[in-house]
Amino acid sequence: MNVLIVFAHPEPRSFGRALLDRGVRTLQDCGHDVVVSDLYAMNFNPVASGADFVERRFPDALQYDREQKQASQQRSFAPDIQAELDKLLWSDLLILQGPLWWFSVPAIMKGWIDRVFANGTVYGGGGMRFDNGGLKGRKAMLAMTTGCVSGMVEPDGLLGDKDVILWHLHHGTFGYSGLATLPPFLAWSIHYTDEAQRNAYLDAYEQRLREIEHVPALPSHPLADFGPDWRLKPGIEPRTAGHRRSKERG
């Protein structure tokens, strides 16, 4: 299996780096091919702009998604984007690894998503989304470290249910592009743990990755579950963290 790990942490001596190193060794030991995009080490530019395209379809006013579509057809992305797109399309499994910051990924990783998950390649016209997305047949997983304890992200926790917190990434990024979303790996409250607990997290991550080919994906909805009004059809029960039956529809 080909594995792309996109890693975002500004401190090279962090626990996140230790988690990355253990993950790479484990995957390689299991016979997988691994490529790492270390965004801070690469000084990856997270800012989307007109410079992302070597030629422009609409030179007078930037229409970023439409320029992405043109660049997908013409292979006219800036070299840094094309390099990351090539890695993404090579991979069978994408792992986004970094700290949970403000209920999401670090800005540099969000910029990687914005620039690399391109219209015309990852999603686009003709219904190229969700189970017909450009990355269908591949898998994705979040591997995150946190500053909070696990009880804070239970359904009745201070910060709310972790499945709701991560739904925009699981459903809105992975799912929308056709990726089968695996359950996240979360290492809790790293600043407040001792060495024994950090080693336990490393061992648990290794075990997860050794079994990664057999981990079932999270529940999702195919496009066929939705009607022409873009809402769940009658009789289809919601099965993701972000879907609910509205009161007026029952």
Residue frames as qw, qx, qy, qz and C-alpha x, y, z in Angstrom:
[[0.000, 0.888, 0.460, 0.000, 0.00, 0.00, 0.00],
 [0.382, 0.380, -0.021, 0.842, 1.19, 3.54, -0.78],
 [0.367, -0.758, -0.469, 0.265, 0.86, 5.89, 2.19],
 [0.245, 0.567, -0.024, 0.786, 1.12, 9.68, 2.13],
 [0.445, -0.632, -0.474, 0.422, 1.53, 11.33, 5.52],
 [0.144, 0.716, 0.060, 0.680, 1.00, 15.09, 5.57],
 [0.612, -0.418, -0.459, 0.491, 2.61, 16.30, 8.78],
 [0.047, 0.765, 0.036, 0.641, 2.25, 19.72, 10.41],
 [0.639, -0.710, -0.204, 0.217, 4.09, 20.60, 13.60],
 [0.243, 0.920, -0.197, 0.238, 6.47, 23.55, 14.05],
 [0.395, -0.720, 0.553, -0.139, 8.69, 21.85, 16.65],
 [0.667, 0.380, -0.630, -0.116, 11.00, 19.08, 15.37],
 [0.163, 0.211, -0.868, 0.418, 11.48, 17.70, 18.92],
 [0.595, -0.162, 0.153, -0.772, 7.76, 17.39, 19.59],
 [0.548, 0.009, 0.806, -0.223, 5.82, 14.29, 20.55],
 [0.707, 0.589, 0.127, -0.371, 4.14, 14.69, 17.17],
 [0.375, 0.675, -0.617, -0.149, 7.51, 14.09, 15.51],
 [0.248, -0.282, 0.911, -0.172, 8.00, 10.98, 17.63],
 [0.675, 0.327, 0.545, -0.374, 4.56, 9.79, 16.54],
 [0.609, 0.696, -0.219, -0.311, 5.45, 10.46, 12.91],
 [0.142, 0.584, -0.798, -0.039, 8.75, 8.59, 13.17],
 [0.435, -0.056, 0.864, -0.247, 7.10, 5.58, 14.81],
 [0.699, 0.494, 0.317, -0.409, 4.38, 5.60, 12.18],
 [0.501, 0.695, -0.445, -0.262, 6.81, 5.68, 9.26],
 [0.039, -0.427, 0.901, -0.064, 8.91, 2.85, 10.69],
 [0.552, 0.119, 0.744, -0.358, 5.85, 0.73, 11.41],
 [0.702, 0.587, 0.106, -0.389, 4.33, 1.17, 7.96],
 [0.397, 0.663, -0.615, -0.159, 7.63, 0.40, 6.27],
 [0.250, -0.286, 0.905, -0.194, 8.12, -2.66, 8.49],
 [0.636, 0.306, 0.611, -0.358, 4.72, -3.85, 7.27],
 [0.513, 0.155, 0.680, 0.500, 5.85, -3.56, 3.66],
 [0.261, 0.880, 0.392, -0.057, 4.10, -0.30, 2.78],
 [0.479, 0.302, 0.106, 0.817, 5.69, 2.50, 0.77],
 [0.249, -0.816, -0.396, 0.339, 5.62, 5.79, 2.66],
 [0.343, 0.451, 0.087, 0.819, 6.07, 9.41, 1.57],
 [0.299, -0.673, -0.456, 0.499, 5.99, 12.28, 4.08],
 [0.190, 0.687, 0.153, 0.684, 5.13, 15.88, 3.32],
 [0.465, -0.485, -0.417, 0.612, 6.54, 17.72, 6.36],
 [0.201, 0.863, 0.359, 0.292, 4.86, 21.05, 5.74],
 [0.302, -0.936, 0.096, 0.156, 6.90, 23.20, 8.14],
 [0.630, -0.370, 0.476, 0.490, 10.19, 21.66, 7.02],
 [0.495, 0.427, 0.562, 0.506, 9.16, 22.24, 3.39],
 [0.011, -0.354, -0.082, 0.932, 8.17, 25.84, 4.20],
 [0.161, 0.455, 0.802, 0.351, 4.95, 25.01, 2.38],
 [0.121, -0.031, -0.035, -0.992, 3.02, 28.07, 1.28],
 [0.136, 0.398, 0.874, -0.243, -0.56, 27.75, 2.61],
 [0.228, 0.576, 0.178, -0.765, -1.93, 30.84, 0.86],
 [0.537, 0.478, 0.651, 0.244, -4.05, 30.28, -2.24],
 [0.056, 0.725, -0.087, -0.681, -3.41, 32.88, -4.95],
 [0.694, 0.677, -0.041, -0.242, -3.18, 33.43, -8.66],
 [0.090, 0.698, -0.706, -0.075, 0.47, 32.37, -8.51],
 [0.660, -0.125, 0.722, -0.168, -0.78, 28.79, -8.04],
 [0.764, 0.501, 0.407, -0.001, -1.23, 28.51, -11.83],
 [0.470, -0.255, 0.426, 0.729, 1.38, 28.82, -14.54],
 [0.043, -0.192, -0.487, -0.851, -1.32, 30.06, -16.89],
 [0.237, 0.296, 0.568, -0.731, -4.69, 31.63, -16.16],
 [0.157, 0.495, 0.793, 0.319, -8.09, 31.11, -17.74],
 [0.096, -0.910, -0.363, -0.177, -9.46, 34.28, -16.17],
 [0.583, 0.124, -0.219, 0.773, -6.52, 36.68, -15.86],
 [0.062, -0.570, -0.053, -0.818, -8.59, 39.73, -14.92],
 [0.563, -0.477, 0.279, -0.614, -10.22, 38.39, -11.74],
 [0.100, 0.269, -0.948, 0.136, -9.18, 35.34, -9.76],
 [0.841, -0.137, -0.032, -0.523, -11.83, 32.60, -9.72],
 [0.215, -0.554, 0.800, -0.083, -9.80, 30.07, -7.79],
 [0.694, 0.049, 0.697, -0.172, -11.92, 26.94, -8.16],
 [0.734, 0.650, 0.130, -0.150, -12.38, 27.52, -11.90],
 [0.238, 0.790, -0.564, -0.025, -8.64, 28.05, -12.32],
 [0.475, -0.337, 0.804, -0.122, -8.10, 24.76, -10.48],
 [0.797, 0.355, 0.455, -0.178, -10.38, 23.02, -12.94],
 [0.555, 0.800, -0.214, -0.075, -8.43, 24.47, -15.87],
 [0.038, -0.698, 0.711, -0.079, -5.12, 23.51, -14.27],
 [0.694, -0.104, 0.692, -0.169, -6.39, 19.96, -13.65],
 [0.798, 0.542, 0.248, -0.087, -7.13, 19.63, -17.35],
 [0.511, 0.816, -0.226, 0.146, -3.93, 21.30, -18.56],
 [0.840, -0.256, -0.174, 0.446, -1.54, 20.21, -15.78],
 [0.306, 0.641, -0.033, 0.703, -0.77, 23.87, -15.28],
 [0.599, -0.784, -0.162, 0.038, -0.52, 24.06, -11.50],
 [0.019, -0.854, 0.486, -0.185, 2.47, 25.72, -9.89],
 [0.563, 0.325, -0.752, 0.108, 5.21, 23.13, -9.27],
 [0.102, -0.217, 0.772, -0.589, 4.67, 22.90, -5.50],
 [0.705, 0.092, 0.287, -0.641, 0.98, 22.08, -5.93],
 [0.793, 0.342, -0.413, -0.288, 1.58, 19.60, -8.73],
 [0.298, 0.359, -0.838, 0.282, 4.17, 17.79, -6.62],
 [0.336, -0.062, 0.704, -0.623, 1.67, 17.37, -3.78],
 [0.773, 0.255, 0.009, -0.581, -1.11, 16.34, -6.16],
 [0.631, 0.379, -0.668, -0.108, 1.15, 13.66, -7.63],
 [0.043, 0.211, -0.866, 0.451, 1.80, 12.31, -4.13],
 [0.550, 0.081, 0.441, -0.705, -1.91, 12.37, -3.31],
 [0.805, 0.325, -0.188, -0.459, -2.90, 10.49, -6.46],
 [0.441, 0.388, -0.804, 0.092, -0.08, 7.98, -5.87],
 [0.181, -0.228, 0.774, -0.563, -1.34, 7.16, -2.40],
 [0.454, -0.316, -0.797, -0.243, -3.79, 4.49, -1.28],
 [0.493, -0.681, -0.489, 0.232, -3.95, 5.93, 2.23],
 [0.152, 0.651, -0.107, 0.736, -3.70, 9.59, 3.26],
 [0.554, -0.548, -0.492, 0.388, -2.85, 10.41, 6.88],
 [0.045, 0.786, -0.043, 0.615, -3.17, 14.01, 8.05],
 [0.710, -0.375, -0.442, 0.400, -1.09, 14.29, 11.21],
 [0.183, 0.449, -0.189, 0.854, -0.77, 17.28, 13.48],
 [0.035, -0.195, -0.671, 0.715, -2.13, 18.91, 16.64],
 [0.043, -0.718, -0.669, -0.187, -5.80, 19.67, 17.07],
 [0.194, -0.153, -0.139, 0.959, -5.84, 23.48, 16.97],
 [0.342, 0.232, 0.099, -0.905, -9.05, 25.45, 17.34],
 [0.730, 0.266, 0.510, -0.370, -11.20, 22.40, 16.56],
 [0.758, 0.644, -0.035, -0.100, -9.32, 21.83, 13.31],
 [0.860, 0.098, 0.044, 0.499, -5.91, 21.39, 11.71],
 [0.360, -0.551, 0.078, 0.749, -3.04, 23.92, 11.81],
 [0.377, 0.790, 0.029, -0.484, -3.34, 26.72, 9.25],
 [0.037, 0.556, -0.709, -0.432, -0.48, 25.37, 7.17],
 [0.241, 0.094, 0.961, 0.102, -2.32, 22.07, 6.75],
 [0.394, 0.675, 0.504, -0.367, -5.60, 23.80, 5.98],
 [0.241, 0.757, -0.306, -0.525, -3.73, 25.68, 3.26],
 [0.127, -0.255, 0.908, 0.307, -2.41, 22.38, 1.92],
 [0.355, 0.432, 0.821, -0.119, -5.98, 21.12, 1.66],
 [0.318, 0.787, 0.186, -0.495, -7.17, 24.34, 0.00],
 [0.184, 0.710, -0.491, -0.470, -4.44, 24.29, -2.63],
 [0.041, -0.284, 0.934, 0.211, -4.09, 20.54, -3.26],
 [0.345, 0.376, 0.843, -0.174, -7.66, 19.22, -3.03],
 [0.043, 0.285, -0.321, -0.902, -8.28, 20.75, -6.43],
 [0.645, 0.491, 0.280, -0.514, -11.45, 21.20, -8.41],
 [0.660, 0.590, -0.357, -0.298, -11.32, 18.97, -11.46],
 [0.404, 0.371, -0.822, 0.149, -9.08, 16.41, -9.76],
 [0.022, -0.004, -0.854, 0.519, -10.42, 15.76, -6.27],
 [0.277, 0.561, 0.674, -0.394, -13.98, 16.99, -6.79],
 [0.023, 0.230, -0.359, -0.904, -15.95, 18.81, -9.46],
 [0.590, 0.228, -0.100, -0.768, -18.75, 18.85, -11.96],
 [0.650, 0.130, -0.674, -0.326, -20.70, 15.84, -13.10],
 [0.842, -0.454, -0.071, -0.282, -21.35, 14.71, -9.54],
 [0.689, 0.285, -0.521, 0.415, -17.66, 14.13, -8.71],
 [0.224, -0.520, 0.469, -0.677, -18.10, 14.12, -4.94],
 [0.725, -0.280, 0.463, -0.426, -18.65, 11.72, -2.06],
 [0.789, -0.064, 0.608, 0.057, -18.89, 8.13, -3.34],
 [0.717, 0.590, 0.251, 0.271, -18.11, 9.44, -6.84],
 [0.173, -0.942, 0.193, 0.214, -15.32, 11.76, -5.72],
 [0.542, 0.728, -0.419, 0.010, -11.99, 11.99, -7.44],
 [0.004, -0.532, 0.799, -0.278, -10.22, 10.08, -4.64],
 [0.890, -0.124, 0.125, -0.421, -12.67, 7.18, -4.43],
 [0.927, 0.181, -0.308, 0.113, -11.05, 3.83, -3.77],
 [0.406, 0.384, -0.518, 0.648, -8.59, 5.41, -1.33],
 [0.579, -0.638, -0.489, 0.136, -8.67, 5.81, 2.46],
 [0.157, 0.630, -0.237, 0.723, -7.84, 8.62, 4.85],
 [0.652, -0.537, -0.485, 0.227, -7.25, 9.05, 8.57],
 [0.088, -0.871, 0.199, -0.440, -6.54, 11.82, 11.04],
 [0.756, -0.201, -0.431, 0.449, -3.73, 11.32, 13.57],
 [0.052, -0.800, 0.001, -0.598, -3.88, 14.12, 16.12],
 [0.442, -0.152, -0.596, 0.653, -2.39, 15.21, 19.40],
 [0.246, -0.788, -0.372, -0.424, -4.47, 17.36, 21.75],
 [0.090, 0.366, -0.485, 0.789, -4.19, 19.65, 24.72],
 [0.641, -0.301, 0.108, -0.698, -7.50, 18.45, 26.14],
 [0.294, -0.136, 0.921, -0.214, -8.39, 15.33, 28.10],
 [0.093, -0.159, -0.878, -0.441, -10.68, 12.81, 26.45],
 [0.024, -0.554, -0.770, 0.315, -13.64, 13.53, 28.74],
 [0.067, 0.522, 0.053, -0.849, -13.83, 17.08, 27.38],
 [0.338, 0.289, -0.524, -0.726, -14.85, 15.78, 23.95],
 [0.103, 0.264, 0.957, -0.065, -17.47, 13.26, 24.97],
 [0.056, -0.589, -0.622, -0.512, -21.09, 14.00, 23.92],
 [0.380, -0.863, -0.328, -0.053, -21.67, 15.74, 27.28],
 [0.670, -0.217, -0.087, 0.705, -18.16, 17.20, 27.50],
 [0.127, -0.724, -0.089, 0.673, -17.15, 20.84, 27.72],
 [0.014, -0.437, 0.504, 0.745, -16.01, 20.99, 24.09],
 [0.761, 0.339, -0.010, -0.553, -18.68, 18.73, 22.62],
 [0.931, 0.062, 0.361, 0.004, -18.59, 15.36, 20.91],
 [0.333, -0.504, 0.581, 0.546, -15.28, 14.66, 19.14],
 [0.444, 0.314, 0.763, 0.349, -17.16, 13.13, 16.22],
 [0.196, 0.913, 0.357, -0.031, -18.93, 16.45, 15.73],
 [0.249, -0.827, 0.264, 0.430, -15.70, 18.42, 16.15],
 [0.335, -0.344, 0.717, 0.505, -13.98, 16.37, 13.45],
 [0.589, 0.506, 0.624, -0.083, -16.98, 16.00, 11.14],
 [0.347, 0.877, -0.080, -0.322, -15.96, 18.89, 8.90],
 [0.018, -0.610, 0.750, 0.258, -12.74, 16.99, 8.14],
 [0.425, 0.011, 0.905, -0.015, -14.20, 13.50, 8.05],
 [0.477, 0.606, 0.631, -0.083, -17.24, 14.38, 5.95],
 [0.272, 0.921, 0.084, -0.265, -16.44, 17.74, 4.41],
 [0.050, 0.753, -0.593, -0.283, -12.86, 17.02, 3.33],
 [0.242, -0.220, 0.935, 0.134, -12.31, 13.27, 3.19],
 [0.472, 0.400, 0.765, -0.178, -15.85, 12.18, 2.41],
 [0.417, 0.781, 0.082, -0.457, -16.55, 14.92, -0.14],
 [0.201, 0.678, -0.611, -0.357, -13.52, 13.90, -2.17],
 [0.859, 0.180, -0.391, -0.278, -14.46, 10.21, -2.19],
 [0.237, 0.402, -0.810, 0.356, -12.08, 8.99, 0.50],
 [0.745, -0.424, -0.505, -0.097, -13.23, 6.26, 2.87],
 [0.134, -0.731, 0.365, -0.562, -12.69, 7.77, 6.32],
 [0.668, -0.094, -0.688, 0.267, -11.04, 5.63, 8.99],
 [0.527, -0.807, -0.265, 0.041, -11.54, 6.32, 12.71],
 [0.185, 0.854, -0.328, 0.359, -9.08, 8.96, 13.94],
 [0.748, -0.166, -0.441, 0.468, -6.13, 8.24, 16.18],
 [0.161, -0.867, 0.028, -0.470, -6.04, 10.72, 19.07],
 [0.628, -0.066, -0.512, 0.582, -3.34, 11.14, 21.71],
 [0.292, -0.860, -0.354, -0.223, -4.78, 13.16, 24.57],
 [0.407, -0.909, 0.052, -0.072, -3.41, 16.01, 26.66],
 [0.831, 0.300, -0.245, 0.399, 0.20, 15.50, 25.63],
 [0.136, 0.668, -0.349, 0.643, 1.63, 18.39, 27.69],
 [0.542, -0.503, 0.375, -0.560, 0.22, 16.84, 30.85],
 [0.989, -0.027, -0.112, -0.094, 1.26, 13.21, 30.35],
 [0.488, -0.666, 0.544, 0.150, 4.33, 11.40, 31.60],
 [0.142, 0.503, -0.769, -0.369, 6.80, 9.36, 29.59],
 [0.291, 0.069, 0.951, -0.080, 4.98, 6.10, 30.29],
 [0.484, 0.610, 0.489, -0.392, 1.74, 7.47, 28.86],
 [0.342, 0.734, -0.335, -0.482, 3.49, 8.92, 25.82],
 [0.031, -0.324, 0.921, 0.216, 5.12, 5.56, 25.17],
 [0.407, 0.311, 0.827, -0.233, 1.72, 3.93, 25.48],
 [0.481, 0.723, 0.119, -0.482, 0.37, 6.27, 22.81],
 [0.188, 0.609, -0.668, -0.384, 3.28, 5.41, 20.53],
 [0.196, -0.070, 0.978, 0.018, 2.61, 1.69, 21.02],
 [0.465, 0.512, 0.616, -0.378, -1.11, 2.16, 20.39],
 [0.415, 0.734, -0.191, -0.502, -0.40, 4.08, 17.17],
 [0.037, 0.418, -0.868, -0.265, 1.94, 1.34, 16.01],
 [0.334, 0.185, 0.913, -0.146, -0.75, -1.25, 16.66],
 [0.488, 0.660, 0.297, -0.489, -3.33, 0.79, 14.76],
 [0.343, 0.696, -0.448, -0.445, -1.03, 1.08, 11.75],
 [0.129, -0.245, 0.953, 0.127, -0.13, -2.61, 11.78],
 [0.320, 0.387, 0.852, -0.148, -3.85, -3.34, 11.42],
 [0.185, 0.459, -0.021, -0.869, -4.63, -0.41, 9.12],
 [0.237, 0.095, -0.737, -0.625, -5.65, -2.49, 6.11],
 [0.293, -0.334, -0.893, -0.070, -8.38, -4.15, 8.17],
 [0.014, 0.321, 0.476, -0.818, -9.80, -1.13, 10.02],
 [0.199, 0.636, 0.715, 0.212, -13.42, -0.52, 8.92],
 [0.110, 0.316, 0.137, 0.932, -14.37, 2.90, 7.64],
 [0.167, 0.256, 0.510, -0.804, -16.71, 5.22, 9.51],
 [0.359, 0.594, 0.719, -0.038, -20.36, 5.23, 8.42],
 [0.020, -0.286, 0.260, 0.922, -21.18, 7.51, 5.49],
 [0.567, 0.567, 0.458, -0.383, -23.95, 8.33, 3.04],
 [0.417, 0.120, 0.616, 0.657, -23.69, 7.74, -0.71],
 [0.151, 0.099, -0.193, -0.964, -25.16, 10.33, -3.04],
 [0.357, -0.253, -0.771, -0.463, -28.05, 7.98, -3.74],
 [0.260, -0.435, -0.747, 0.430, -29.30, 8.51, -0.16],
 [0.020, 0.456, 0.187, -0.870, -30.28, 12.08, -1.05],
 [0.439, 0.654, 0.616, 0.000, -33.19, 13.26, -3.13],
 [0.407, 0.586, 0.286, 0.639, -33.43, 16.05, -5.74],
 [0.243, -0.927, -0.077, -0.277, -33.84, 18.52, -2.87],
 [0.404, 0.532, -0.575, 0.472, -30.36, 17.47, -1.59],
 [0.492, -0.441, 0.489, -0.569, -31.88, 16.08, 1.62],
 [0.159, -0.136, 0.975, -0.079, -31.97, 12.55, 2.94],
 [0.470, -0.145, -0.631, -0.600, -34.67, 10.55, 1.25],
 [0.726, -0.344, 0.183, -0.567, -37.58, 9.28, 3.36],
 [0.991, -0.091, -0.053, -0.077, -36.69, 6.04, 5.10],
 [0.678, 0.393, -0.377, 0.493, -32.93, 6.71, 5.13],
 [0.625, -0.742, -0.183, 0.158, -31.69, 6.88, 8.70],
 [0.130, 0.907, -0.349, 0.195, -28.94, 9.43, 9.44],
 [0.952, -0.211, -0.073, 0.211, -25.68, 7.68, 10.18],
 [0.558, 0.333, -0.221, 0.728, -23.00, 10.36, 10.47],
 [0.338, -0.389, -0.470, 0.717, -22.26, 12.84, 13.24],
 [0.006, 0.213, -0.049, -0.976, -23.56, 15.76, 11.21],
 [0.321, -0.217, -0.640, -0.663, -26.81, 14.43, 9.77],
 [0.208, 0.203, 0.714, -0.637, -30.15, 14.75, 11.58],
 [0.025, 0.549, 0.764, 0.337, -33.78, 14.38, 10.65],
 [0.086, -0.188, 0.085, -0.975, -35.39, 17.82, 10.70],
 [0.261, 0.220, 0.728, -0.595, -38.50, 18.08, 12.83],
 [0.548, 0.410, 0.036, -0.728, -40.79, 19.08, 9.98],
 [0.583, 0.354, -0.633, -0.366, -39.76, 16.09, 7.88],
 [0.902, -0.294, 0.147, -0.279, -39.74, 13.52, 10.68]]
